[in-house]
Amino acid sequence: MHEAFSMRMGIAFIAFLIGLAGISTMVASHRLEHIRSVDTIQLVASGMCFGIAIVLAARGRKHV
């Protein structure tokens, strides 16, 4: 049980880092008026990574 919790939290942390890297890249390199469709897809993908991290962290805490 503890190994499953550690694995789930590790995956959540990696998903969070990927989402954070996508958001920080987007914020650092563009202004709002210059956002392209590729940048929008990057924002959606980063949001999905944050969602995955939140769900995995919440499920991991519930099973402890």
MARLUMVEX-761053 format. One record per residue: residue number from 0; chain; x, y, z negated of N, C-alpha, C, O in turn. Coordinates in Angstrom, 3 decimals. Example, Ala and Ser with C-alpha at 12.3 -4.5 7.8 and 13.67 -1.06 7.14 Angstrom:
2
PT   k c     n.xx     n.yy     n.zz    ca.xx    ca.yy    ca.zz     c.xx     c.yy     c.zz     o.xx     o.yy     o.zz
PT   0 A   13.190   -5.690   -7.800   12.300   -4.500   -7.800   13.200   -3.300   -7.800   14.236   -3.319   -8.465
PT   1 A   12.850   -2.250   -7.080   13.670   -1.060   -7.140   12.900    0.030   -7.870   13.409    1.138   -8.039
***
This chain:
64
PT   k c     n.xx     n.yy     n.zz    ca.xx    ca.yy    ca.zz     c.xx     c.yy     c.zz     o.xx     o.yy     o.zz
PT   0 A    0.833   -1.191    0.000    0.000    0.000    0.000    0.873    1.248    0.000    0.577    2.206    0.714
PT   1 A    1.940    1.251   -0.785    2.812    2.422   -0.857    3.541    2.641    0.470    3.777    3.781    0.870
PT   2 A    3.897    1.551    1.149    4.570    1.678    2.446    3.640    2.292    3.482    4.073    3.107    4.297
PT   3 A    2.373    1.914    3.461    1.407    2.483    4.401    1.224    3.973    4.138    1.105    4.764    5.074
PT   4 A    1.201    4.354    2.865    1.072    5.773    2.507    2.287    6.552    2.996    2.139    7.637    3.558
PT   5 A    3.473    6.019    2.790    4.691    6.693    3.231    4.732    6.832    4.744    5.127    7.876    5.263
PT   6 A    4.328    5.790    5.448    4.320    5.834    6.908    3.319    6.867    7.406    3.617    7.639    8.317
PT   7 A    2.136    6.879    6.810    1.096    7.824    7.229    1.535    9.264    6.968    1.318   10.136    7.810
PT   8 A    2.141    9.519    5.827    2.595   10.873    5.521    3.764   11.278    6.414    3.891   12.448    6.775
PT   9 A    4.611   10.325    6.771    5.714   10.620    7.690    5.201   11.011    9.062    5.701   11.959    9.667
PT  10 A    4.212   10.291    9.554    3.620   10.610   10.852    2.910   11.963   10.783    2.980   12.748   11.728
PT  11 A    2.229   12.236    9.673    1.558   13.531    9.509    2.572   14.663    9.514    2.325   15.710   10.111
PT  12 A    3.708   14.469    8.859    4.743   15.494    8.819    5.322   15.748   10.211    5.559   16.896   10.589
PT  13 A    5.547   14.678   10.967    6.070   14.832   12.334    5.054   15.568   13.211    5.426   16.463   13.970
PT  14 A    3.777   15.196   13.111    2.741   15.880   13.891    2.669   17.356   13.522    2.493   18.210   14.391
PT  15 A    2.805   17.658   12.230    2.798   19.051   11.780    3.988   19.814   12.358    3.836   20.952   12.803
PT  16 A    5.162   19.202   12.354    6.344   19.871   12.899    6.214   20.127   14.399    6.617   21.184   14.883
PT  17 A    5.657   19.172   15.131    5.457   19.364   16.572    4.480   20.508   16.820    4.711   21.346   17.691
PT  18 A    3.398   20.544   16.063    2.436   21.642   16.195    3.045   22.981   15.843    2.798   23.978   16.521
PT  19 A    3.837   23.007   14.787    4.491   24.251   14.375    5.497   24.725   15.417    5.609   25.924   15.671
PT  20 A    6.221   23.799   16.015    7.178   24.173   17.065    6.448   24.749   18.274    6.907   25.729   18.861
PT  21 A    5.333   24.163   18.650    4.562   24.685   19.780    4.014   26.075   19.524    4.073   26.941   20.397
PT  22 A    3.486   26.289   18.342    2.947   27.609   17.991    4.064   28.645   17.926    3.914   29.750   18.447
PT  23 A    5.175   28.301   17.295    6.257   29.284   17.159    6.879   29.631   18.509    7.266   30.777   18.735
PT  24 A    6.978   28.655   19.405    7.479   28.933   20.751    6.540   29.872   21.490    6.979   30.795   22.175
PT  25 A    5.263   29.629   21.345    4.269   30.458   22.015    4.295   31.885   21.482    4.259   32.837   22.261
PT  26 A    4.356   32.040   20.184    4.337   33.364   19.572    5.623   34.136   19.883    5.582   35.347   20.098
PT  27 A    6.737   33.456   19.906    8.019   34.127   20.099    8.248   34.573   21.541    8.962   35.548   21.774
PT  28 A    7.662   33.886   22.502    8.029   34.177   23.880    6.969   34.926   24.691    7.268   35.352   25.807
PT  29 A    5.770   35.104   24.193    4.717   35.719   25.001    3.958   36.775   24.220    3.885   36.757   22.991
PT  30 A    3.410   37.672   24.972    2.452   38.618   24.418    1.065   38.146   24.819    0.920   37.371   25.764
PT  31 A    0.068   38.600   24.122   -1.289   38.112   24.369   -1.776   38.387   25.784   -2.490   37.565   26.358
PT  32 A   -1.411   39.502   26.344   -1.929   39.814   27.680   -1.243   39.023   28.792   -1.683   39.067   29.941
PT  33 A   -0.166   38.298   28.462    0.562   37.530   29.465    0.385   36.026   29.318    1.196   35.256   29.833
PT  34 A   -0.661   35.598   28.624   -0.883   34.165   28.411   -1.400   33.537   29.698   -2.343   34.035   30.314
PT  35 A   -0.772   32.440   30.092   -1.173   31.695   31.286   -1.944   30.447   30.865   -2.060   30.157   29.675
PT  36 A   -2.466   29.717   31.835   -3.253   28.515   31.516   -2.366   27.440   30.874   -2.840   26.675   30.034
PT  37 A   -1.098   27.376   31.257   -0.180   26.409   30.643    0.010   26.725   29.164    0.117   25.819   28.337
PT  38 A    0.050   28.015   28.836    0.189   28.411   27.438   -1.059   28.048   26.641   -0.967   27.681   25.469
PT  39 A   -2.207   28.148   27.267   -3.451   27.760   26.604   -3.444   26.264   26.294   -3.867   25.849   25.215
PT  40 A   -2.970   25.469   27.228   -2.871   24.022   26.992   -1.901   23.735   25.852   -2.142   22.836   25.047
PT  41 A   -0.809   24.488   25.776    0.152   24.318   24.689   -0.491   24.652   23.345   -0.247   23.960   22.357
PT  42 A   -1.304   25.697   23.297   -1.995   26.050   22.058   -2.989   24.967   21.641   -3.097   24.638   20.460
PT  43 A   -3.711   24.418   22.610   -4.667   23.343   22.305   -3.929   22.109   21.790   -4.363   21.484   20.822
PT  44 A   -2.822   21.760   22.431   -2.040   20.599   21.997   -1.471   20.809   20.593   -1.440   19.880   19.786
PT  45 A   -1.025   22.028   20.304   -0.516   22.320   18.961   -1.629   22.200   17.925   -1.414   21.681   16.830
PT  46 A   -2.816   22.681   18.275   -3.961   22.543   17.377   -4.328   21.089   17.135   -4.705   20.715   16.024
PT  47 A   -4.219   20.274   18.169   -4.488   18.844   18.007   -3.468   18.207   17.068   -3.822   17.362   16.246
PT  48 A   -2.205   18.609   17.189   -1.176   18.074   16.281   -1.474   18.468   14.845   -1.325   17.654   13.933
PT  49 A   -1.900   19.732   14.632   -2.270   20.145   13.283   -3.462   19.337   12.773   -3.491   18.947   11.606
PT  50 A   -4.435   19.087   13.630   -5.594   18.286   13.233   -5.217   16.867   12.859   -5.719   16.328   11.873
PT  51 A   -4.339   16.261   13.636   -3.865   14.910   13.320   -3.156   14.899   11.980   -3.367   14.000   11.167
PT  52 A   -2.314   15.898   11.748   -1.576   15.964   10.479   -2.523   16.125    9.294   -2.322   15.501    8.253
PT  53 A   -3.543   16.947    9.442   -4.493   17.166    8.345   -5.285   15.889    8.051   -5.462   15.519    6.891
PT  54 A   -5.755   15.223    9.096   -6.541   13.999    8.895   -5.692   12.910    8.257   -6.138   12.252    7.318
PT  55 A   -4.467   12.708    8.756   -3.603   11.675    8.176   -3.239   11.986    6.733   -3.187   11.082    5.899
PT  56 A   -2.987   13.255    6.431   -2.660   13.622    5.053   -3.862   13.416    4.125   -3.710   12.941    3.000
PT  57 A   -5.047   13.772    4.602   -6.254   13.609    3.777   -6.556   12.128    3.538   -6.911   11.737    2.426
PT  58 A   -6.417   11.308    4.578   -6.667    9.876    4.399   -5.610    9.238    3.512   -5.912    8.329    2.738
PT  59 A   -4.379    9.706    3.619   -3.307    9.163    2.793   -3.517    9.465    1.318   -3.236    8.623    0.465
PT  60 A   -4.011   10.659    1.010   -4.261   11.032   -0.383   -5.459   10.293   -0.950   -5.508   10.025   -2.150
PT  61 A   -6.419    9.963   -0.112   -7.623    9.283   -0.591   -7.319    7.835   -0.971   -7.954    7.292   -1.875
PT  62 A   -6.369    7.210   -0.303   -6.072    5.792   -0.540   -5.009    5.573   -1.601   -4.613    4.432   -1.839
PT  63 A   -4.534    6.630   -2.246   -3.470    6.452   -3.254   -4.040    6.016   -4.544   -3.302    5.815   -5.508
***
